[in-house]
Amino acid sequence: MPIKYKIDVLAALKEKGYSTTRIRKEKLIGEATMQRLRHKQSVSFDVLSKLCSLLECDIGDILINEEEQE
């Protein structure tokens, strides 16, 4: 998959004050989505938009397009 995470999203959220407990309690991101982020799996554009809002960044700060090497 050529699109990958540039950052550890959950660590970045923690730096902004969003612990996993707070995320669950405030229902910001679902548990299944958090598991996908932990395992560097893809998430929906809605989730990416929410992450950009929480992290105060652009999608390019979270994702990178790495061309597949042959």
LUMKOLNU-103768 format. One record per residue (C-alpha): x, y, z; residue number from 1. Coordinates in steps of 0.2 Angstrom, whole numbers, plus 5000, padded with zeros to 4 digits. Layout:
! LUMKOLNU-103768
<marpa><u>X</u><v>Y</v><w>Z</w><k>NUM</k></marpa>
...
END
This chain:
! LUMKOLNU-103768
<marpa><u>5000</u><v>5000</v><w>5000</w><k>1</k></marpa>
<marpa><u>5008</u><v>5016</v><w>4994</w><k>2</k></marpa>
<marpa><u>4999</u><v>5028</v><w>5007</w><k>3</k></marpa>
<marpa><u>5007</u><v>5026</v><w>5024</w><k>4</k></marpa>
<marpa><u>5006</u><v>5036</v><w>5041</w><k>5</k></marpa>
<marpa><u>5020</u><v>5049</v><w>5043</w><k>6</k></marpa>
<marpa><u>5017</u><v>5049</v><w>5062</w><k>7</k></marpa>
<marpa><u>5012</u><v>5038</v><w>5076</w><k>8</k></marpa>
<marpa><u>4994</u><v>5045</v><w>5077</w><k>9</k></marpa>
<marpa><u>4990</u><v>5039</v><w>5094</w><k>10</k></marpa>
<marpa><u>5006</u><v>5047</v><w>5101</w><k>11</k></marpa>
<marpa><u>5003</u><v>5063</v><w>5093</w><k>12</k></marpa>
<marpa><u>4985</u><v>5063</v><w>5100</w><k>13</k></marpa>
<marpa><u>4993</u><v>5060</v><w>5117</w><k>14</k></marpa>
<marpa><u>5005</u><v>5075</v><w>5115</w><k>15</k></marpa>
<marpa><u>4989</u><v>5086</v><w>5112</w><k>16</k></marpa>
<marpa><u>4981</u><v>5079</v><w>5128</w><k>17</k></marpa>
<marpa><u>4970</u><v>5066</v><w>5121</w><k>18</k></marpa>
<marpa><u>4974</u><v>5050</v><w>5130</w><k>19</k></marpa>
<marpa><u>4965</u><v>5034</v><w>5125</w><k>20</k></marpa>
<marpa><u>4954</u><v>5035</v><w>5140</w><k>21</k></marpa>
<marpa><u>4949</u><v>5053</v><w>5136</w><k>22</k></marpa>
<marpa><u>4946</u><v>5048</v><w>5118</w><k>23</k></marpa>
<marpa><u>4935</u><v>5033</v><w>5123</w><k>24</k></marpa>
<marpa><u>4926</u><v>5044</v><w>5137</w><k>25</k></marpa>
<marpa><u>4922</u><v>5058</v><w>5125</w><k>26</k></marpa>
<marpa><u>4918</u><v>5046</v><w>5111</w><k>27</k></marpa>
<marpa><u>4929</u><v>5055</v><w>5099</w><k>28</k></marpa>
<marpa><u>4935</u><v>5039</v><w>5090</w><k>29</k></marpa>
<marpa><u>4928</u><v>5022</v><w>5091</w><k>30</k></marpa>
<marpa><u>4938</u><v>5008</v><w>5099</w><k>31</k></marpa>
<marpa><u>4939</u><v>4998</v><w>5082</w><k>32</k></marpa>
<marpa><u>4946</u><v>5013</v><w>5074</w><k>33</k></marpa>
<marpa><u>4959</u><v>5016</v><w>5088</w><k>34</k></marpa>
<marpa><u>4964</u><v>4997</v><w>5085</w><k>35</k></marpa>
<marpa><u>4966</u><v>5001</v><w>5066</w><k>36</k></marpa>
<marpa><u>4977</u><v>5016</v><w>5070</w><k>37</k></marpa>
<marpa><u>4988</u><v>5006</v><w>5082</w><k>38</k></marpa>
<marpa><u>4991</u><v>4993</v><w>5068</w><k>39</k></marpa>
<marpa><u>4994</u><v>5007</v><w>5055</w><k>40</k></marpa>
<marpa><u>4979</u><v>5001</v><w>5045</w><k>41</k></marpa>
<marpa><u>4968</u><v>5013</v><w>5034</w><k>42</k></marpa>
<marpa><u>4954</u><v>5023</v><w>5041</w><k>43</k></marpa>
<marpa><u>4940</u><v>5032</v><w>5033</w><k>44</k></marpa>
<marpa><u>4941</u><v>5050</v><w>5027</w><k>45</k></marpa>
<marpa><u>4929</u><v>5055</v><w>5041</w><k>46</k></marpa>
<marpa><u>4941</u><v>5049</v><w>5054</w><k>47</k></marpa>
<marpa><u>4956</u><v>5057</v><w>5045</w><k>48</k></marpa>
<marpa><u>4946</u><v>5073</v><w>5045</w><k>49</k></marpa>
<marpa><u>4943</u><v>5071</v><w>5064</w><k>50</k></marpa>
<marpa><u>4961</u><v>5068</v><w>5067</w><k>51</k></marpa>
<marpa><u>4966</u><v>5083</v><w>5057</w><k>52</k></marpa>
<marpa><u>4954</u><v>5093</v><w>5068</w><k>53</k></marpa>
<marpa><u>4960</u><v>5086</v><w>5084</w><k>54</k></marpa>
<marpa><u>4979</u><v>5088</v><w>5080</w><k>55</k></marpa>
<marpa><u>4976</u><v>5105</v><w>5071</w><k>56</k></marpa>
<marpa><u>4985</u><v>5099</v><w>5056</w><k>57</k></marpa>
<marpa><u>4983</u><v>5095</v><w>5037</w><k>58</k></marpa>
<marpa><u>4980</u><v>5077</v><w>5030</w><k>59</k></marpa>
<marpa><u>4998</u><v>5079</v><w>5023</w><k>60</k></marpa>
<marpa><u>5005</u><v>5080</v><w>5040</w><k>61</k></marpa>
<marpa><u>4997</u><v>5063</v><w>5044</w><k>62</k></marpa>
<marpa><u>4999</u><v>5053</v><w>5028</w><k>63</k></marpa>
<marpa><u>5013</u><v>5051</v><w>5015</w><k>64</k></marpa>
<marpa><u>5011</u><v>5043</v><w>4998</w><k>65</k></marpa>
<marpa><u>5026</u><v>5031</v><w>4995</w><k>66</k></marpa>
<marpa><u>5027</u><v>5025</v><w>4978</w><k>67</k></marpa>
<marpa><u>5029</u><v>5006</v><w>4977</w><k>68</k></marpa>
<marpa><u>5046</u><v>5001</v><w>4972</w><k>69</k></marpa>
<marpa><u>5048</u><v>4987</v><w>4959</w><k>70</k></marpa>
END
